[in-house]
Amino acid sequence: MATTAPTAHAACGGVQHFQPKKLRRPGAPPLAIGDSVMLGAARRLQAAGFEVDTRGCRQMGEGIGVLAGRRSAGTLPDVVVVALGTNWTVSTSQIRGALRILGPNRVLGLVTPPEVGGAVSSDQAVIRAAGRRWRLRVKVLDWVR
């Protein structure tokens, strides 16, 4: 009997979307985009007023695609938090691309991704450098520290 490996989508799960429990301020709620790590925090983010869009195994490129889709739909909020990098790398060019999609008047929060065993990663360094480079537009949420 032959068996086949499950597709990546099946192994990682589909997108899970959570609408905020209550709005904390007028306008669109802040948006949190993440991978499987965010699944554990999704209900707390929702309770804090975030709209949450998460999927296991999500990489930064897919997160940027979510941003681009929201921009096309006219549904980008003023604040977007991205917690990606656990499953692959985050590059300065990807962060620059996200900022280009968001435009000059929105804020991008970037969460430093944890690494197995607490190791320091290039993703963490790239995110911290982006916070220094684009101080008014990028807010580093340094979960690792």
N, C-alpha and C positions, 0 to 999 in steps of 0.2 A: 504494500500500500504506500503510495507516494504522498508526501505532505509538502505543502508550500508554506513559505514564510508569510506572515500577515503583511499587508501593505503598511507603509509608514503611517498613513492616516489611521488605520485600525489600531496600530500599536500605540499611537500617541493620543488618540481621542479627538473628537471634534471640537469645534469652537463652542465655548460656553459663554453666555452673555447674561449679565446681571444689571438690571436697571436700579438706580439708587432708591433706597427706601423712602427718603424724603429729600427735597431740595433745600440746601442750606442758604442759597442766595438766588437772585433772579438770573435768568439766562440758562444756557445749557450747563448741565453738571460737568465737572471735570471727568476726563476719560482716563482709565487705567488700562494699558495694554500689556499683557504678560504671557508667560509660558506656564508650565506645570507648577512652578514654585508659587505663582500667584493664585493658583487654585485654592491653596490652603488659606489665603488671606481674602479671598473674593467676598465672602459674606461680611467681613469686617469693613472692607472698603465700601461695599454697598451700603452698609449701615452708616458710614461716614459721609455718604452723599455722592460717591463716585458711581459712574457707569463703568462696568468692568467687561472687558473683552479678552478672554484668555483661551489658550489651547496648549496642551502638552506638546513638547518638542518644537515649539515655535522659535524661529530664528529672527534676527533683526530685519532681514530682508522682507519677511512676511509682515512684520510689524509696520514697516514703512509702507507696504502695500495697503494695510488697513488705514493708515493715515491718508494715503492718496485717494482711496475710495471715499473716505469721509469728506475730504476736501471737494471731490467731484460732486458729492451729494449735498454739499453745503451744510454739513452737520459737524464741523470741527468746533469743539469748545475752545475757550480761552486758555485752558490748562490741560495738558496731556502728560501723563506719567507713563514712562516706558520701563518695564522691568524685564529685559531680555538679555541674553548673553550666557545663560546657563548651558545652553545646548550648542553653542558655536561661538564665534567671535563677534565683537562689536568694533567697527572701525570709525575713524574720524570722518571718512567720506560718507559713511552711512548716517552719522549724526548730522553732518552738514546737509545731507539730502532731506532728513526729517525736518530740519530747520527751514529749508527752502519750501517744503510743503506747508509747514505751519505759517509761514509768513512772519513779518517783523513784529507783529503785535500779540503773539501768543507765547506762552511759556512752556518749555519742555523740561519736565522732571525726569532725571535718569537715575535709576536705582542700580547701585553697584551689585553685580551678581556674585553670589557665594560660590566658592570653589570647593571641591572635595578635599577634606582634611584642613580647610582653612587656608589653603595656599594663596599667595598673591598672584594675580593674573594680569595679563596685558589689558584685558577688558576693563578692569578696575582703573588702571592707569589712564587709559583712553578716555573714560568717562570723567575722571577727575580733571584731566587736562581740558576737556571740553567745558567743564564748569568754570575753569579759570579763563579760558579764551573767550567764551560768550557769556560773561558774568550776568548780564541783564536778561538773557534769554534762556539759559540752561541752569537749572537748579539741581545739584547733586544730592541725592538721597542716599547717603553712604551707609547702607545696611551692613556692609562688611566691617566698618570701623565701629 
